[in-house]
Amino acid sequence: MKLQLALDLVNIPQAIELVAEVQDSIDIVEIGTPIINSLGHEAVRAMKEAYPNLTVLADVKIMDAAGYEVQQASNAGADIVTILGAAEDSSIRGAVKAAKKEGKEILVDMIAVKDIETRAKELDQLGADYICVHTGYDLQAEGKDSFEDLRKIKTVVKNAKTAIAGGIKLETLPEVIKVGPDLVIVGGGITSKEDKKSAAQEIKALINQG
Ligand SMILES: O=C([C@H](O)CO)[C@H](O)[C@H](O)COP(=O)(O)O
């Protein structure tokens, strides 16, 4: 089980400084959608330049023009690029093809997908590298989580790795670990803490035990 740190509400220097504190505990660093929307792929480029040995995920949440978008993120240094599970099959195929050509991976974000099992099965067949259940900020604010969705996709996904994101913190991690995703994505559970290094270490230790 790997740990991905999601960076959403920081600027580029803050993101680079934050990773310096926690890099020993994380496997993947995500440049989050809010950062990319405001600062563009420059944030991805700067992170990869600062940490060439760290796997960088660009959370571009692609919905269309997938081959082109994956290429752009890959050119900036992304190792993993995200597309929405709600995108057309032809977009998913385009993303997978472009990523394969560059030796990169695709993470499909299931945010807002209603029939999660059917779509996860399809995405698995379409060649997704990761299928990620995700409770976004707006539903987190309503007290929702993705634990049940993770259980559901684990029963149907045969080829892809499974992942979970959205409001995960040390306190809720044991429930996640029980279900056994390949990747756990944590943002605020680390970045909102005073001592980010210790928070990341504690989360990583729990994951390693699981
Ligand atoms: O993808 C995310 C969200 O949609 C904002 O772009 C977050 O990176 C993801 O939810 C993980 O962050 P936390 O919920 O703070 O753990």
The ligand as a Tripos MOL2 file, in Angstrom:
@<TRIPOS>MOLECULE
LIG
   16    15     1     0     0
SMALL
NO_CHARGES

@<TRIPOS>ATOM
      1 O1         -8.6070   15.9260   -5.4010 O.2       1 LIG1
      2 C1         -8.8040   16.5750   -4.4220 C.2       1 LIG1
      3 C2         -9.9400   17.5680   -4.3570 C.3       1 LIG1
      4 O2        -10.8610   17.2690   -5.3790 O.3       1 LIG1
      5 C3         -9.4570   18.9860   -4.5780 C.3       1 LIG1
      6 O3         -8.8540   19.0980   -5.8280 O.3       1 LIG1
      7 C4         -7.9180   16.4150   -3.2150 C.3       1 LIG1
      8 O4         -6.5890   16.3930   -3.6080 O.3       1 LIG1
      9 C5         -8.2660   15.1260   -2.4860 C.3       1 LIG1
     10 O5         -9.5910   15.2080   -2.0120 O.3       1 LIG1
     11 C6         -7.3160   14.8030   -1.3220 C.3       1 LIG1
     12 O6         -7.2970   15.8600   -0.4160 O.3       1 LIG1
     13 P1         -7.9770   15.7600    1.0410 P.3       1 LIG1
     14 O7         -9.4350   15.5430    0.8330 O.co2     1 LIG1
     15 O8         -7.6450   17.0540    1.7100 O.co2     1 LIG1
     16 O9         -7.3330   14.5840    1.7470 O.co2     1 LIG1
@<TRIPOS>BOND
     1     1     2 2
     2     2     3 1
     3     2     7 1
     4     3     4 1
     5     3     5 1
     6     5     6 1
     7     7     8 1
     8     7     9 1
     9     9    10 1
    10     9    11 1
    11    11    12 1
    12    12    13 1
    13    13    14 2
    14    13    15 1
    15    13    16 1
@<TRIPOS>SUBSTRUCTURE
     1 LIG1         1 GROUP 0 **** ****
